[in-house]
């Protein structure tokens, strides 16, 4: 398999494929990567350091086509450092013979151009693309699949005979990581996997009180760490043993796990494609947004004065109330109807009405100007309103920040954004969603205060700079020691060290450090293995995958009941796709059936949705550790 990329996701994806699935990997990186430190992935740290040294030594050596020759490491991975992706580079990487190719550069255009070249060189290769633009990704996926079908000459998408779901898969690391980041920042917020109209919602539940039985929901997906409150704990890392989180436990483990929280599948539903928020909406702002609070009070005071003057005129003169109101308006607007020869009270009221009319003119003018300004600046950035509290402060409106912002607004969570770049891609989304934005460097004094950090519920630091995220979190904790913080960090070792230090310094507050590549890599790796990965949810520092696959060809599933097919800690069948089933069969409903009886026998033609750990999915795919490849 070949992985091409220029950031942490490429390194982590390569390590995931090598260590979890036992695949032979060729990693293609830009030349500039030689001066950067690739991310460390668990036990692959020593190999990564040794690999980097070998790559640096091999840069000077080049073959006849100008592509540097990189040695193969003992773990079955080699690295090519290239200035750009060309046909010569793909030939050196072995794309023509490769099973799958992942293009995970940060630039969409680079990935698309490389995908078109790779499809021409090898119509049968499985492509996995990282694209931020969702709509463009759908069109590119259809185009590349059609090109593969025409090139193979069989009129069908390659892979049907091998059990592959599609020849091209387009994913976004931002879409994969955003729901997890949003859920981490909010207590009780569910973790959501949504794709192709399918919505899976998993909820973290606290340990039940003594004598109570925890509600398992539709299925218990995980038991949380028994030491999750330990300031020095590893926050659910795989090295915690029995004290760490347990993915896909059986009923006996759930019943015996006292004092542990759970992650349960609570809701499954179908949601059609959502229209982009704000299209056709927001054209006519609400009345409260047309005028400021102070101006609204001024207008209310003027109306009260008019009513009071009309009542007074009615009481003093005894005329009809409607006529009294009419005469009051004439006096306010200085229409010539002097009260000559009228009683003294009437004359005094006329003078007061004229005075109120003079005072009303600037108020009305201000109201008109402010309303026009509101319509004119509907596309301008909003400022945080006075008295705002209980909101989430989001730092960074890049790719990840934009998706997190969208997710938070879908949950109706108030958000205040902070962004240093006035040209950031997420500003247009914030403007459309009418979310307050502070333009400024978060490391400068007063910027977080402008975002009302002292009254915020949580802080999400998701900029692309580790130091900026860390500095913002440390400063926010100095303002409020109990503030819930979530920060995005590049390196897992660094993230763990920061997490432990912050938890030890602030044991009463919730701290989470997350790596986007850590959240996204399992989904990309699963897609390269030829299965439709619906999504992934984080369970502390581990990941649970949701996938759809055909039962045929998997002896662990075929011919077994649902109960027999369940393997604790590895995989669990959640649903059955009955769209193509005969009416005479056991399950007669169309669509997905989630309440499958344990006695239902899975057949080769069945297509199921299952939850699996990374290693469990690797086993289902028939992969074994690399040692087997050498025997």
C-alpha positions as CSV (number, residue, x, y, z in Angstrom):
1,X,0.0,0.0,0.0
2,X,1.1,3.6,-0.8
3,X,0.5,6.6,1.5
4,X,1.2,10.1,0.2
5,X,0.9,13.1,2.5
6,X,2.5,16.1,4.0
7,X,1.4,16.2,7.6
8,X,0.8,14.1,10.7
9,X,-2.1,12.1,9.2
10,X,0.2,10.5,6.6
11,X,2.6,9.2,9.2
12,X,-0.1,8.0,11.5
13,X,-2.0,6.3,8.7
14,X,1.2,4.5,7.6
15,X,1.8,3.4,11.2
16,X,-1.8,2.2,11.6
17,X,-1.6,0.1,8.4
18,X,1.7,-1.3,9.4
19,X,1.2,-2.1,13.1
20,X,-2.5,-2.9,13.1
21,X,-3.1,-4.5,9.7
22,X,0.4,-5.8,9.1
23,X,0.6,-4.2,5.6
24,X,3.7,-3.4,3.6
25,X,3.8,0.4,3.3
26,X,5.5,2.9,1.0
27,X,5.3,6.4,2.5
28,X,5.7,9.4,0.0
29,X,6.5,12.7,1.7
30,X,7.7,16.1,0.5
31,X,11.4,16.9,0.7
32,X,10.7,19.5,3.4
33,X,9.6,16.7,5.7
34,X,13.3,15.9,6.4
35,X,13.5,18.9,8.7
36,X,10.4,18.1,10.7
37,X,9.7,15.5,13.3
38,X,7.1,12.9,12.3
39,X,4.5,12.1,14.9
40,X,5.1,9.3,17.3
41,X,2.5,6.5,17.3
42,X,2.6,4.3,20.3
43,X,5.1,1.5,20.1
44,X,6.3,2.6,16.7
45,X,8.4,5.4,18.2
46,X,11.8,3.7,18.0
47,X,11.1,2.5,14.5
48,X,10.1,6.1,13.5
49,X,13.3,7.6,14.8
50,X,15.4,5.0,13.1
51,X,13.4,5.4,9.9
52,X,13.9,9.1,9.9
53,X,17.7,8.6,10.2
54,X,17.7,6.2,7.3
55,X,15.7,8.6,5.2
56,X,18.0,11.5,5.8
57,X,20.9,9.3,4.8
58,X,19.2,8.2,1.6
59,X,18.2,11.7,0.3
60,X,21.6,12.1,-1.5
61,X,21.1,8.9,-3.4
62,X,18.9,9.0,-6.5
63,X,17.9,6.6,-9.2
64,X,17.8,7.2,-12.9
65,X,14.4,8.9,-12.9
66,X,15.5,11.5,-10.3
67,X,13.5,10.0,-7.4
68,X,15.5,9.4,-4.2
69,X,15.9,5.7,-3.3
70,X,14.7,5.0,0.2
71,X,15.7,1.8,2.0
72,X,13.0,-0.6,3.3
73,X,12.9,-0.8,7.1
74,X,12.7,-4.1,9.0
75,X,9.0,-3.3,9.7
76,X,8.1,-3.4,6.0
77,X,8.0,0.4,5.4
78,X,10.0,2.6,3.1
79,X,9.9,6.3,2.5
80,X,10.3,8.4,-0.6
81,X,11.1,12.1,-0.4
82,X,9.9,13.9,-3.5
83,X,9.4,17.5,-4.5
84,X,6.0,16.7,-6.1
85,X,3.8,13.7,-7.1
86,X,4.5,12.7,-10.7
87,X,4.2,9.6,-12.8
88,X,7.9,8.8,-12.1
89,X,7.3,9.0,-8.4
90,X,4.3,6.7,-8.6
91,X,6.3,4.3,-10.6
92,X,9.1,4.3,-8.0
93,X,6.5,3.8,-5.2
94,X,5.0,0.8,-7.0
95,X,1.5,2.3,-7.6
96,X,1.0,0.0,-10.7
97,X,1.3,-3.0,-8.4
98,X,-0.1,-1.6,-5.2
99,X,-3.4,-2.7,-3.6
100,X,-4.4,0.8,-2.4
101,X,-3.2,4.4,-2.5
102,X,-4.0,7.0,0.1
103,X,-3.7,10.7,-0.9
104,X,-3.8,12.7,2.3
105,X,-2.1,16.0,1.5
106,X,-3.6,19.0,3.1
107,X,-4.4,20.6,-0.3
108,X,-7.4,19.3,-2.1
109,X,-6.1,20.1,-5.6
110,X,-2.9,18.2,-5.0
111,X,-4.9,15.1,-4.0
112,X,-7.2,15.3,-7.0
113,X,-4.4,15.8,-9.5
114,X,-2.5,12.8,-8.0
115,X,-5.7,10.7,-8.0
116,X,-6.3,11.3,-11.7
117,X,-2.7,10.3,-12.5
118,X,-2.9,7.2,-10.3
119,X,-6.2,6.1,-11.8
120,X,-4.6,6.3,-15.3
121,X,-1.6,4.3,-14.3
122,X,-3.6,1.6,-12.4
123,X,-7.3,1.5,-13.0
124,X,-7.7,-1.3,-10.4
125,X,-6.0,0.4,-7.5
126,X,-8.2,1.3,-4.5
127,X,-8.0,5.1,-3.9
128,X,-8.6,6.9,-0.6
129,X,-8.7,10.7,-0.9
130,X,-8.6,13.3,1.7
131,X,-10.8,16.2,0.6
132,X,-12.3,19.0,2.6
133,X,-14.9,20.1,0.0
134,X,-17.7,17.6,0.5
135,X,-19.6,18.3,-2.7
136,X,-16.5,18.2,-4.9
137,X,-15.5,15.0,-3.1
138,X,-18.8,13.3,-4.2
139,X,-18.2,14.3,-7.8
140,X,-14.6,13.2,-7.8
141,X,-15.5,9.9,-6.3
142,X,-18.1,9.2,-9.0
143,X,-15.7,10.4,-11.7
144,X,-12.9,8.1,-10.6
145,X,-15.2,5.1,-10.2
146,X,-16.5,5.6,-13.7
147,X,-13.0,5.9,-15.1
148,X,-12.1,2.6,-13.3
149,X,-15.1,0.8,-14.7
150,X,-14.4,2.0,-18.2
151,X,-10.7,1.1,-18.0
152,X,-11.3,-2.4,-16.7
153,X,-13.9,-3.0,-19.5
154,X,-16.3,-4.9,-17.3
155,X,-18.8,-2.1,-16.9
156,X,-18.8,-2.4,-13.1
157,X,-16.8,-0.8,-10.3
158,X,-13.7,-2.8,-9.5
159,X,-13.7,-4.8,-6.4
160,X,-17.0,-6.5,-6.5
161,X,-15.3,-9.9,-7.0
162,X,-12.9,-9.2,-4.1
163,X,-15.5,-8.0,-1.7
164,X,-14.6,-4.4,-2.0
165,X,-17.3,-1.8,-1.6
166,X,-16.0,0.8,-4.0
167,X,-12.8,1.7,-5.9
168,X,-12.7,5.2,-4.6
169,X,-13.4,6.5,-1.1
170,X,-13.4,10.2,-0.2
171,X,-13.0,11.1,3.4
172,X,-12.3,14.3,5.4
173,X,-10.3,14.3,8.6
174,X,-12.1,17.4,9.7
175,X,-15.5,15.7,9.4
176,X,-14.2,12.6,11.3
177,X,-12.7,14.6,14.1
178,X,-15.1,17.5,14.6
179,X,-18.0,15.6,16.3
180,X,-15.5,14.0,18.8
181,X,-14.0,17.4,19.6
182,X,-17.3,19.0,20.0
183,X,-18.6,16.2,22.2
184,X,-15.5,16.3,24.4
185,X,-16.0,19.9,25.3
186,X,-19.6,19.4,26.5
187,X,-20.6,17.2,29.4
188,X,-23.3,14.8,28.4
189,X,-23.1,15.6,24.7
190,X,-23.5,12.5,22.6
191,X,-20.9,11.3,20.1
192,X,-22.4,11.1,16.6
193,X,-21.5,9.1,13.5
194,X,-23.5,10.3,10.5
195,X,-23.0,9.2,6.9
196,X,-25.3,8.7,3.9
197,X,-28.4,9.5,5.9
198,X,-27.5,7.1,8.7
199,X,-27.2,8.6,12.2
200,X,-25.6,6.7,15.1
201,X,-25.6,8.4,18.5
202,X,-23.5,7.1,21.4
203,X,-23.7,8.6,24.8
204,X,-21.3,8.6,27.8
205,X,-23.2,7.7,30.9
206,X,-21.9,8.1,34.5
207,X,-21.6,5.0,36.8
208,X,-25.0,4.0,38.2
209,X,-25.7,4.7,41.9
210,X,-25.5,1.7,44.3
211,X,-28.6,-0.5,43.8
212,X,-29.4,0.9,40.4
213,X,-29.0,-1.0,37.1
214,X,-27.4,1.0,34.2
215,X,-29.5,1.3,31.1
216,X,-27.6,-0.5,28.3
217,X,-29.5,1.4,25.5
218,X,-29.5,-0.4,22.2
219,X,-26.0,-1.8,22.9
220,X,-23.2,-1.2,25.4
221,X,-20.2,-0.1,23.3
222,X,-17.6,0.4,26.0
223,X,-16.8,0.6,29.7
224,X,-14.9,3.7,30.6
225,X,-11.6,3.7,32.5
226,X,-11.8,2.8,36.2
227,X,-9.1,5.5,36.9
228,X,-10.6,8.3,34.8
229,X,-10.5,10.7,37.7
230,X,-6.8,10.0,38.5
231,X,-4.8,13.2,37.8
232,X,-1.8,11.2,36.8
233,X,-3.6,8.6,34.8
234,X,-3.1,8.0,31.1
235,X,-6.7,8.9,30.2
236,X,-7.7,5.6,28.8
237,X,-4.5,4.6,26.9
238,X,-4.0,1.0,25.8
239,X,-1.3,0.5,28.4
240,X,-3.6,0.7,31.3
241,X,-4.6,-2.9,31.2
242,X,-7.8,-3.9,33.1
243,X,-8.0,-0.4,34.6
244,X,-8.3,1.2,31.1
245,X,-11.4,1.4,28.9
246,X,-12.9,-1.9,27.6
247,X,-14.3,-1.7,24.1
248,X,-17.3,-4.0,23.2
249,X,-17.6,-5.8,26.5
250,X,-20.0,-8.7,27.0
251,X,-23.0,-8.8,29.3
252,X,-21.0,-10.4,32.1
253,X,-18.3,-7.7,32.0
254,X,-20.9,-4.9,32.0
255,X,-22.7,-6.5,35.0
256,X,-19.5,-6.9,37.0
257,X,-18.1,-3.4,36.2
258,X,-19.2,-1.4,39.2
259,X,-18.2,2.2,39.5
260,X,-17.5,2.5,35.8
261,X,-19.2,4.8,33.3
262,X,-20.4,3.4,30.0
263,X,-20.7,4.4,26.3
264,X,-24.0,3.1,25.0
265,X,-25.7,3.2,21.6
266,X,-28.7,5.3,22.4
267,X,-30.3,6.3,19.2
268,X,-30.3,5.2,15.6
269,X,-32.2,7.2,13.0
270,X,-32.2,8.3,9.4
271,X,-31.5,11.9,8.5
272,X,-31.7,13.1,4.9
273,X,-29.0,15.4,3.5
274,X,-29.2,18.8,5.3
275,X,-29.3,22.0,3.3
276,X,-26.5,24.4,4.1
277,X,-27.5,26.5,7.0
278,X,-28.5,30.0,6.3
279,X,-29.5,29.5,2.7
280,X,-32.7,31.5,2.4
281,X,-32.6,32.2,6.1
282,X,-31.3,35.1,7.9
283,X,-32.4,37.5,5.1
284,X,-34.8,39.3,7.5
285,X,-33.2,39.6,10.9
286,X,-35.2,39.3,14.0
287,X,-36.6,42.5,15.6
288,X,-34.3,42.1,18.6
289,X,-31.3,42.1,16.2
290,X,-32.4,45.3,14.3
291,X,-32.0,47.6,17.3
292,X,-29.6,47.7,20.2
293,X,-30.8,47.1,23.7
294,X,-30.4,50.7,24.7
295,X,-32.3,52.0,21.6
296,X,-35.2,49.5,22.3
297,X,-35.5,50.9,25.8
298,X,-35.5,54.5,24.4
299,X,-38.3,53.6,21.9
300,X,-40.3,52.0,24.7
301,X,-40.0,55.1,26.8
302,X,-41.1,57.3,24.0
303,X,-44.2,55.2,23.4
304,X,-45.0,55.3,27.1
305,X,-44.7,59.1,27.1
306,X,-47.2,59.3,24.2
307,X,-49.7,57.1,25.9
308,X,-49.3,59.1,29.2
309,X,-49.9,62.4,27.4
310,X,-53.0,61.1,25.6
311,X,-54.5,59.8,28.9
312,X,-53.7,63.1,30.6
313,X,-55.4,65.1,27.8
314,X,-58.4,62.8,28.0
315,X,-58.7,63.4,31.8
316,X,-58.1,67.1,31.6
317,X,-60.5,68.0,28.8
318,X,-63.0,65.1,29.0
319,X,-62.9,64.6,25.2
320,X,-63.2,61.2,23.6
321,X,-60.1,59.1,24.2
322,X,-59.5,58.6,20.4
323,X,-59.7,62.3,19.8
324,X,-57.3,62.9,22.7
325,X,-54.8,60.5,21.2
326,X,-55.2,62.2,17.8
327,X,-54.6,65.6,19.2
328,X,-51.6,64.4,21.1
329,X,-50.0,63.1,17.9
330,X,-50.7,66.4,16.2
331,X,-48.9,68.2,19.0
332,X,-46.0,65.7,18.8
333,X,-45.5,66.3,15.1
334,X,-45.9,70.0,15.4
335,X,-48.9,70.2,13.1
336,X,-50.5,73.7,13.4
337,X,-53.4,73.4,15.8
338,X,-52.5,75.8,18.7
339,X,-54.6,75.6,21.8
340,X,-55.5,79.3,21.9
341,X,-58.3,80.0,24.3
342,X,-58.2,76.4,25.6
343,X,-57.9,75.7,29.3
344,X,-54.5,76.0,30.9
345,X,-54.1,72.3,31.4
346,X,-54.6,71.8,27.7
347,X,-52.0,74.4,26.8
348,X,-49.5,72.9,29.2
349,X,-50.0,69.4,27.7
350,X,-49.6,70.8,24.2
351,X,-46.2,72.3,25.2
352,X,-45.1,69.0,26.8
353,X,-46.2,67.1,23.7
354,X,-44.2,69.4,21.5
355,X,-41.1,68.9,23.7
356,X,-41.5,65.1,23.6
357,X,-41.9,65.3,19.8
358,X,-38.5,67.1,19.6
359,X,-36.9,64.4,21.8
360,X,-38.5,61.7,19.6
361,X,-36.9,62.9,16.4
362,X,-33.3,61.8,17.2
363,X,-34.5,58.5,18.6
364,X,-36.5,57.8,15.4
365,X,-33.5,58.8,13.3
366,X,-31.2,56.6,15.3
367,X,-33.6,53.7,14.9
368,X,-33.8,54.1,11.1
369,X,-30.0,54.4,10.8
370,X,-29.4,51.4,13.0
371,X,-31.9,49.2,11.2
372,X,-30.4,50.1,7.8
373,X,-26.9,49.4,9.3
374,X,-28.1,46.0,10.5
375,X,-29.3,45.1,7.0
376,X,-26.2,46.6,5.4
377,X,-23.8,44.8,7.7
378,X,-25.6,41.5,7.9
379,X,-22.5,39.9,6.4
380,X,-20.2,41.6,9.0
381,X,-18.8,39.7,12.0
382,X,-20.9,40.0,15.2
383,X,-19.5,40.8,18.6
384,X,-20.3,38.9,21.7
385,X,-23.4,40.3,23.3
386,X,-23.4,41.7,26.8
387,X,-24.2,39.3,29.6
388,X,-23.2,36.2,27.5
389,X,-22.3,33.2,29.6
390,X,-22.3,29.4,29.5
391,X,-20.9,29.4,26.0
392,X,-18.0,27.7,24.3
393,X,-15.0,29.7,23.2
394,X,-13.6,28.2,20.0
395,X,-10.0,29.1,19.0
396,X,-9.2,28.8,15.3
397,X,-11.5,28.7,12.3
398,X,-9.4,26.6,9.9
399,X,-10.6,23.3,8.5
400,X,-11.1,21.6,11.9
401,X,-12.4,24.7,13.6
402,X,-15.0,25.3,10.9
403,X,-16.4,21.8,11.2
404,X,-16.4,22.0,15.0
405,X,-18.3,25.3,14.8
406,X,-20.9,23.8,12.5
407,X,-21.3,20.8,14.8
408,X,-21.7,23.0,17.9
409,X,-24.4,25.2,16.2
410,X,-26.3,22.0,15.2
411,X,-26.4,21.2,18.9
412,X,-27.7,24.8,19.6
413,X,-24.6,25.5,21.7
414,X,-23.7,29.2,22.0
415,X,-20.2,29.8,20.6
416,X,-17.8,32.7,20.5
417,X,-14.9,32.3,18.0
418,X,-11.4,33.7,18.1
419,X,-9.4,33.9,14.9
420,X,-6.2,35.7,14.1
421,X,-6.4,35.5,10.3
422,X,-9.0,37.9,8.7
423,X,-9.0,35.6,5.6
424,X,-9.7,32.3,7.4
425,X,-12.0,30.0,5.6
426,X,-14.3,29.7,8.7
427,X,-15.2,33.3,8.9
428,X,-17.8,33.0,6.1
429,X,-19.4,30.1,8.0
430,X,-19.4,32.1,11.3
431,X,-20.9,35.1,9.5
432,X,-23.7,32.9,8.0
433,X,-24.5,31.3,11.3
434,X,-24.4,34.8,13.0
435,X,-21.8,33.6,15.5
436,X,-19.8,36.3,17.4
437,X,-16.1,36.4,16.3
438,X,-13.2,38.1,17.8
439,X,-10.4,39.0,15.3
440,X,-7.1,39.0,17.1
441,X,-4.1,36.9,18.3
442,X,-5.3,34.8,21.2
443,X,-1.8,35.1,22.8
444,X,-2.3,38.9,23.1
445,X,-3.7,40.3,26.3
446,X,-7.4,41.1,26.3
447,X,-8.4,38.9,23.4
448,X,-9.8,36.0,25.5
449,X,-11.4,38.5,27.8
450,X,-13.3,39.9,24.8
451,X,-14.6,36.4,24.2
452,X,-16.0,36.4,27.8
453,X,-13.7,33.5,28.8
454,X,-14.4,34.2,32.5
455,X,-18.1,33.2,32.0
456,X,-17.5,30.5,29.4
457,X,-18.4,26.8,29.9
458,X,-15.5,25.4,27.9
459,X,-12.6,26.3,25.7
460,X,-11.7,24.5,22.5
461,X,-8.2,25.3,21.2
462,X,-8.0,23.8,17.7
463,X,-5.6,26.1,15.9
464,X,-2.8,24.5,13.9
465,X,-0.1,25.7,16.4
466,X,0.6,23.6,19.4
467,X,2.2,26.5,21.3
468,X,-0.8,28.8,20.6
469,X,-3.2,26.2,21.8
470,X,-1.1,25.4,25.0
471,X,-0.6,29.1,25.8
472,X,-4.3,29.9,25.4
473,X,-5.2,27.0,27.7
474,X,-2.7,28.0,30.3
475,X,-3.9,31.6,30.3
476,X,-7.5,30.6,30.4
477,X,-6.8,28.3,33.4
478,X,-5.2,31.3,35.2
479,X,-8.4,33.2,34.7
480,X,-10.7,30.3,35.7
481,X,-9.1,27.3,37.2
482,X,-12.2,25.1,36.8
483,X,-12.7,25.8,33.1
484,X,-13.2,22.8,30.9
485,X,-10.5,22.8,28.2
486,X,-9.9,20.7,25.1
487,X,-6.7,21.3,23.1
488,X,-5.5,19.9,19.8
489,X,-1.9,18.9,19.8
490,X,0.3,17.5,17.0
491,X,2.3,14.9,18.9
492,X,0.7,12.2,21.1
493,X,3.6,12.0,23.6
494,X,3.4,15.8,24.0
495,X,-0.3,15.6,24.3
496,X,-0.1,13.0,27.1
497,X,2.5,15.0,29.0
498,X,0.4,18.1,28.8
499,X,-2.7,16.3,29.8
500,X,-1.1,14.8,32.9
501,X,0.4,18.1,34.0
502,X,-2.8,20.0,33.6
503,X,-4.8,17.3,35.4
504,X,-2.3,17.3,38.3
505,X,-2.3,21.1,38.5
506,X,-6.1,21.4,38.2
507,X,-7.7,18.1,39.4
508,X,-11.1,19.7,39.7
509,X,-11.4,20.6,36.1
510,X,-11.8,18.5,33.0
511,X,-8.9,18.5,30.6
512,X,-8.7,16.7,27.3
513,X,-5.9,16.7,24.6
514,X,-6.8,15.3,21.2
515,X,-4.9,14.7,18.0
516,X,-7.0,15.1,14.8
517,X,-4.8,12.5,13.0
518,X,-5.3,10.1,15.9
519,X,-9.1,10.4,15.5
520,X,-9.1,10.3,11.7
521,X,-6.4,7.6,10.9
522,X,-8.5,4.5,11.8
523,X,-11.3,5.6,9.3
524,X,-8.7,6.2,6.5
525,X,-7.0,2.9,7.3
526,X,-10.2,1.0,7.2
527,X,-11.2,2.5,3.9
528,X,-7.9,1.4,2.4
529,X,-8.7,-2.1,3.5
530,X,-11.7,-2.1,1.2
531,X,-14.6,-1.8,3.6
532,X,-17.1,1.0,4.0
533,X,-16.1,2.7,7.2
534,X,-19.2,4.7,8.5
535,X,-17.2,6.5,11.1
536,X,-15.3,6.4,14.3
537,X,-15.9,7.6,17.9
538,X,-13.2,8.1,20.5
539,X,-13.4,6.3,23.8
540,X,-11.0,8.2,26.0
541,X,-7.7,7.6,24.1
542,X,-8.9,4.6,22.0
543,X,-11.1,4.5,18.9
544,X,-14.2,2.4,18.1
545,X,-15.0,2.0,14.4
546,X,-18.4,1.5,12.7
547,X,-18.3,-0.4,9.4
548,X,-20.6,-2.0,6.9
549,X,-19.7,-5.3,5.2
550,X,-21.0,-8.4,3.5
551,X,-21.0,-11.5,5.7
552,X,-19.9,-13.8,2.9
553,X,-16.2,-14.6,3.0
554,X,-15.9,-14.1,6.8
555,X,-16.0,-17.4,8.6
556,X,-16.1,-15.5,11.9
557,X,-19.6,-14.3,10.9
558,X,-21.1,-16.6,8.2
559,X,-23.4,-19.3,9.4
560,X,-23.3,-18.2,13.0
561,X,-26.0,-16.6,15.1
562,X,-25.7,-13.0,16.1
563,X,-24.7,-14.1,19.7
564,X,-22.1,-16.5,18.4
565,X,-20.7,-14.0,16.0
566,X,-20.1,-11.5,18.8
567,X,-16.5,-11.4,20.0
568,X,-15.9,-9.3,23.1
569,X,-13.2,-6.7,22.7
570,X,-13.1,-7.2,18.9
571,X,-16.4,-6.8,17.1
572,X,-20.2,-6.8,17.5
573,X,-22.9,-7.0,14.9
574,X,-25.3,-4.1,15.4
575,X,-27.7,-4.2,12.4
576,X,-28.8,-6.0,9.3
577,X,-29.5,-4.5,6.0
578,X,-32.7,-6.0,4.7
579,X,-33.3,-3.9,1.7
580,X,-32.8,-6.8,-0.8
581,X,-34.3,-9.6,1.3
582,X,-37.2,-11.8,0.2
583,X,-40.6,-11.4,1.9
584,X,-40.5,-15.0,3.0
585,X,-37.4,-14.7,5.1
586,X,-37.1,-14.3,8.8
587,X,-36.7,-10.5,8.7
588,X,-39.3,-8.9,6.6
589,X,-38.7,-5.2,7.1
590,X,-36.8,-3.1,4.6
591,X,-33.9,-1.0,5.5
592,X,-31.7,-1.6,8.6
593,X,-32.9,-3.7,11.5
594,X,-31.2,-2.8,14.8
595,X,-33.1,-5.1,17.2
596,X,-31.8,-8.3,15.7
597,X,-32.5,-11.4,17.9
598,X,-29.5,-13.2,19.2
599,X,-30.7,-16.4,17.5
600,X,-30.8,-14.9,14.0
601,X,-28.3,-16.8,11.7
602,X,-26.1,-14.7,9.5
603,X,-25.8,-15.8,5.9
604,X,-23.3,-15.0,3.2
605,X,-25.7,-12.7,1.3
606,X,-26.4,-10.6,4.4
607,X,-24.9,-7.1,4.8
608,X,-24.4,-6.0,8.3
609,X,-23.3,-2.9,10.3
610,X,-20.9,-3.7,13.0
611,X,-18.8,-2.0,15.6
612,X,-15.2,-3.1,15.8
613,X,-11.9,-2.2,17.4
614,X,-9.0,-1.5,15.0
615,X,-7.4,-5.0,15.6
616,X,-10.8,-6.6,15.5
617,X,-11.5,-5.1,12.1
618,X,-8.0,-6.2,10.9
619,X,-8.8,-9.8,11.9
620,X,-12.1,-9.7,10.1
621,X,-10.2,-8.5,7.0
622,X,-7.9,-11.6,7.3
623,X,-4.8,-9.5,8.2
624,X,-2.1,-10.9,10.4
625,X,1.0,-9.3,12.0
626,X,3.9,-8.7,9.6
627,X,5.8,-11.7,11.0
628,X,3.5,-13.9,9.0
629,X,4.4,-12.2,5.8
630,X,8.0,-13.4,6.1
631,X,7.1,-17.0,6.7
